[in-house]
Amino acid sequence: MGASREVSVGVGPSMPKFASKEQEREFLKFRLAQAFRIFGKLGYDEGVAGHITVRDSIRPDCFWVNPFGKHFSLVQPTDLILVDHDAKVQVAESGPNILLNKAAFMIHSAVHAARPDVLCAAHSHSVYGRAFSTLGKELAMLTQDSCAFYQDHAVYDQYDGVVLGEEEGLHIAEKMGKKKAVILQNHGLLVATQSIEATVHFFVALEKSCQVQLLAEAAAAGTGRQPVEIPGKEAAVVHHMLGTPYGGWFSGQTHFQLLEAHEGIAFDHKLGTVTPRL
């Protein structure tokens, strides 16, 4: 399940199992809509920019995405669009607004095609991710939390405008490789993992790590010093504990717990449906 279990005493929770692919689809749609609302609460929206996708459990050649033009904070499961890798919207299974963000398709279709292990990918124009992306460099291992990305993120060091062509999406997916995140120069952050929860957690963690590094470097510049980096050996050990798929999934639970406490609804895995949260 991942080395993250080393940081706890006792047996941690297990990732959910489903009675059918149909039940899994319902959960994934519910969870994806929650992820959008979490991003909305965190201020990761920027007009109509930004997207999160989830590979469909029934049709793995398709993925769910938000409708173009709807605020993150308003997205519900019934709003989501199902699209295949030829950009064909599956109208019968999609929400009423089937307007598809072309950039979302170009980036995410390339990532999902190149990475069969990826369930969920997220990209938004978050403030600190955007600011850090202008530096065209990788994240430094300045804090324990930064180490979750040690040798596990890349930089796509060119900007050719809004991603509207297939080739650009392929280049981004190629740069990401087997890593879980890529910093898109002059653009923002992209995170892709094996669960919705891990993608949300690592996106938030990467955004905050960018913020911390910008603050640390600015403070250091005023004193003539440089921030102290964590050595590679120690960073690798911490990554093995905090940067795993299970670690991301477990840490990501907290974002969804808070949302459910505020909204009063949750997904009941025994019933396979959404119910009031007790």
C-alpha positions as CSV (number, residue, x, y, z in Angstrom):
1,M,0.0,0.0,0.0
2,G,3.0,2.3,0.3
3,A,5.7,3.3,2.7
4,S,3.5,6.0,4.2
5,R,2.2,3.5,6.7
6,E,5.6,3.8,8.4
7,V,4.6,7.1,9.9
8,S,1.6,5.8,11.8
9,V,1.0,3.4,14.8
10,G,-1.6,0.9,14.0
11,V,-3.3,-0.1,10.8
12,G,-4.3,2.7,8.4
13,P,-7.5,2.7,6.3
14,S,-7.6,0.9,3.0
15,M,-8.6,2.4,-0.4
16,P,-12.3,1.7,-1.2
17,K,-13.5,-1.3,-3.1
18,F,-16.7,-1.4,-5.2
19,A,-19.4,-4.0,-5.9
20,S,-19.5,-3.1,-9.6
21,K,-17.9,-0.8,-12.2
22,E,-21.2,1.1,-12.2
23,Q,-20.9,1.8,-8.5
24,E,-17.3,2.8,-8.9
25,R,-18.3,5.3,-11.7
26,E,-20.9,6.9,-9.4
27,F,-18.3,7.3,-6.7
28,L,-15.7,8.7,-9.1
29,K,-18.1,11.3,-10.5
30,F,-19.2,12.3,-7.0
31,R,-15.6,12.6,-5.8
32,L,-14.5,14.5,-8.9
33,A,-17.3,17.1,-8.4
34,Q,-16.1,17.4,-4.8
35,A,-12.6,18.0,-6.0
36,F,-13.7,20.9,-8.1
37,R,-15.6,22.4,-5.2
38,I,-12.4,22.0,-3.0
39,F,-10.4,23.8,-5.7
40,G,-13.0,26.5,-5.8
41,K,-12.9,27.0,-2.0
42,L,-9.1,27.2,-2.2
43,G,-9.2,29.9,-4.9
44,Y,-7.7,27.9,-7.7
45,D,-10.2,29.2,-10.2
46,E,-9.2,31.8,-12.8
47,G,-12.2,32.6,-14.9
48,V,-12.9,29.5,-17.1
49,A,-9.3,28.2,-16.9
50,G,-8.4,24.9,-15.2
51,H,-9.6,21.4,-15.3
52,I,-9.5,18.0,-13.4
53,T,-10.1,14.7,-15.2
54,V,-10.8,11.2,-14.1
55,R,-10.5,8.0,-16.2
56,D,-13.9,6.3,-16.4
57,S,-14.2,2.9,-14.7
58,I,-16.5,1.4,-17.3
59,R,-14.8,2.9,-20.4
60,P,-11.1,3.5,-19.7
61,D,-10.7,5.0,-23.1
62,C,-12.8,7.9,-21.9
63,F,-12.5,10.4,-19.1
64,W,-14.7,12.8,-17.1
65,V,-14.1,16.5,-17.1
66,N,-15.8,19.7,-16.1
67,P,-18.0,21.6,-18.6
68,F,-16.3,24.7,-20.0
69,G,-17.6,27.8,-18.4
70,K,-18.9,26.6,-15.1
71,H,-17.3,27.8,-11.8
72,F,-15.4,25.1,-9.9
73,S,-17.5,25.8,-6.8
74,L,-20.7,24.9,-8.6
75,V,-19.8,21.6,-10.2
76,Q,-22.0,18.6,-9.4
77,P,-21.7,15.0,-10.7
78,T,-24.6,15.6,-13.1
79,D,-22.6,18.4,-14.8
80,L,-19.6,16.3,-15.8
81,I,-18.8,15.5,-19.4
82,L,-17.6,12.1,-20.6
83,V,-15.2,12.4,-23.6
84,D,-13.1,9.9,-25.5
85,H,-9.5,10.3,-26.8
86,D,-10.8,11.5,-30.1
87,A,-12.5,14.5,-28.4
88,K,-15.9,13.0,-29.0
89,V,-18.3,13.9,-26.1
90,Q,-20.5,11.0,-25.1
91,V,-23.7,13.1,-25.1
92,A,-26.0,10.4,-23.6
93,E,-23.8,10.1,-20.5
94,S,-22.8,13.7,-20.1
95,G,-24.4,16.7,-18.3
96,P,-26.5,19.3,-20.1
97,N,-23.6,21.6,-20.9
98,I,-21.3,19.6,-23.3
99,L,-19.0,22.5,-24.1
100,L,-15.5,21.1,-23.9
101,N,-12.4,23.1,-23.1
102,K,-10.0,22.3,-25.9
103,A,-6.9,22.9,-23.8
104,A,-8.2,20.6,-21.2
105,F,-8.7,17.9,-23.8
106,M,-5.3,18.4,-25.4
107,I,-3.4,18.2,-22.1
108,H,-5.3,15.6,-20.3
109,S,-6.0,13.2,-23.2
110,A,-2.2,13.0,-23.7
111,V,-1.5,12.4,-20.1
112,H,-4.2,9.7,-19.7
113,A,-3.0,8.0,-22.9
114,A,0.6,8.0,-22.0
115,R,0.0,7.0,-18.4
116,P,-2.4,4.0,-17.9
117,D,-1.6,4.2,-14.2
118,V,-3.1,7.7,-13.9
119,L,-6.7,7.9,-12.7
120,C,-6.9,11.6,-12.1
121,A,-5.1,14.7,-13.5
122,A,-5.5,18.3,-12.4
123,H,-4.3,21.6,-13.8
124,S,-5.3,25.1,-12.7
125,H,-3.9,28.6,-12.8
126,S,-3.3,28.8,-9.0
127,V,-1.5,32.0,-7.9
128,Y,1.8,30.6,-6.4
129,G,2.1,27.9,-9.0
130,R,1.9,30.5,-11.7
131,A,4.3,32.8,-10.0
132,F,6.9,30.0,-9.5
133,S,6.4,28.7,-13.0
134,T,7.9,32.0,-14.4
135,L,11.3,31.0,-12.9
136,G,11.6,27.9,-15.1
137,K,13.2,25.7,-12.5
138,E,12.4,22.7,-10.3
139,L,11.3,23.0,-6.8
140,A,14.1,23.0,-4.2
141,M,13.9,20.6,-1.3
142,L,13.5,23.4,1.4
143,T,11.0,21.7,3.7
144,Q,9.7,18.3,4.7
145,D,6.6,18.8,2.6
146,S,8.7,19.7,-0.5
147,C,10.3,16.3,-0.3
148,A,7.1,14.7,-1.5
149,F,8.3,15.9,-4.9
150,Y,11.9,14.9,-4.6
151,Q,12.9,13.6,-8.1
152,D,9.2,13.2,-8.7
153,H,8.4,16.4,-10.7
154,A,9.6,18.0,-13.9
155,V,9.6,21.4,-15.6
156,Y,8.2,21.9,-19.0
157,D,10.5,24.8,-19.9
158,Q,8.7,26.4,-22.8
159,Y,5.6,28.4,-23.4
160,D,3.9,28.4,-26.8
161,G,0.6,30.0,-25.9
162,V,-2.7,28.3,-25.0
163,V,-2.5,24.6,-25.5
164,L,-4.7,24.0,-28.5
165,G,-2.7,21.5,-30.5
166,E,-2.2,17.8,-30.0
167,E,1.6,18.1,-30.3
168,E,1.9,20.4,-27.3
169,G,-0.1,18.1,-25.1
170,L,2.1,15.2,-26.2
171,H,5.2,17.2,-25.3
172,I,3.8,18.0,-21.8
173,A,3.0,14.3,-21.2
174,E,6.5,13.3,-22.4
175,K,8.1,15.8,-20.1
176,M,6.1,14.5,-17.1
177,G,7.2,11.0,-17.8
178,K,6.5,8.7,-14.9
179,K,6.6,11.5,-12.4
180,K,3.5,12.8,-10.6
181,A,3.8,16.5,-11.4
182,V,5.1,19.0,-13.9
183,I,5.6,22.7,-13.6
184,L,4.4,24.3,-16.9
185,Q,6.6,27.4,-17.5
186,N,4.7,30.7,-17.5
187,H,1.5,28.7,-17.1
188,G,0.9,26.8,-13.8
189,L,1.0,23.3,-12.3
190,L,-0.1,19.9,-13.5
191,V,-0.5,16.9,-11.1
192,A,-1.5,13.3,-12.1
193,T,-1.8,10.3,-9.8
194,Q,-3.6,7.0,-9.2
195,S,-6.5,8.5,-7.2
196,I,-8.6,11.7,-7.0
197,E,-7.6,12.2,-3.4
198,A,-3.8,12.0,-4.1
199,T,-4.1,14.3,-7.0
200,V,-5.9,16.9,-4.9
201,H,-3.5,16.5,-2.0
202,F,-0.3,16.7,-4.1
203,F,-1.7,19.7,-6.1
204,V,-2.3,21.6,-2.9
205,A,1.1,20.5,-1.5
206,L,2.9,21.6,-4.6
207,E,1.1,25.0,-4.7
208,K,2.1,25.5,-1.0
209,S,5.6,24.4,-1.7
210,C,5.9,27.0,-4.5
211,Q,4.6,29.6,-2.1
212,V,7.1,28.7,0.6
213,Q,10.0,28.7,-1.8
214,L,9.0,32.1,-3.2
215,L,8.8,33.5,0.4
216,A,12.1,31.9,1.5
217,E,14.0,33.1,-1.5
218,A,12.7,36.6,-1.1
219,A,13.6,36.6,2.6
220,A,17.0,35.2,1.9
221,A,17.7,37.8,-0.8
222,G,17.2,40.6,1.7
223,T,19.8,39.1,4.0
224,G,22.4,38.1,1.4
225,R,21.9,34.4,2.3
226,Q,20.5,31.4,0.5
227,P,17.8,29.1,1.9
228,V,19.2,25.8,3.3
229,E,18.2,22.8,1.3
230,I,17.6,19.3,2.6
231,P,20.3,16.9,1.4
232,G,19.3,14.4,-1.3
233,K,19.7,11.3,1.0
234,E,17.3,12.7,3.6
235,A,14.9,14.0,0.9
236,A,14.7,10.6,-0.6
237,V,13.8,9.0,2.7
238,V,11.0,11.6,3.3
239,H,9.7,11.1,-0.2
240,H,9.5,7.4,0.4
241,M,7.2,8.2,3.4
242,L,5.1,11.2,2.1
243,G,5.3,11.1,-1.6
244,T,3.7,7.7,-2.3
245,P,0.3,7.1,-4.0
246,Y,-1.1,5.8,-0.7
247,G,0.4,8.7,1.3
248,G,-1.3,11.1,-1.1
249,W,-4.6,9.3,-1.0
250,F,-4.5,9.2,2.9
251,S,-3.5,12.8,3.2
252,G,-6.1,13.9,0.6
253,Q,-8.9,12.4,2.7
254,T,-8.8,15.4,5.0
255,H,-9.8,17.9,2.2
256,F,-12.9,15.8,1.5
257,Q,-13.8,15.3,5.1
258,L,-13.9,19.0,5.6
259,L,-16.0,19.6,2.5
260,E,-18.4,16.8,3.6
261,A,-18.7,18.3,7.1
262,H,-19.7,21.7,5.5
263,E,-22.0,20.3,2.9
264,G,-23.6,17.5,4.9
265,I,-23.4,14.8,2.2
266,A,-21.1,11.9,1.5
267,F,-20.9,8.7,-0.6
268,D,-22.0,5.6,1.2
269,H,-19.9,2.7,-0.1
270,K,-22.2,0.1,1.4
271,L,-25.3,1.5,-0.4
272,G,-23.4,2.7,-3.4
273,T,-25.1,6.1,-3.4
274,V,-24.9,9.6,-1.9
275,T,-26.4,10.0,1.6
276,P,-26.6,12.7,4.3
277,R,-23.3,12.7,6.3
278,L,-23.9,11.7,9.9
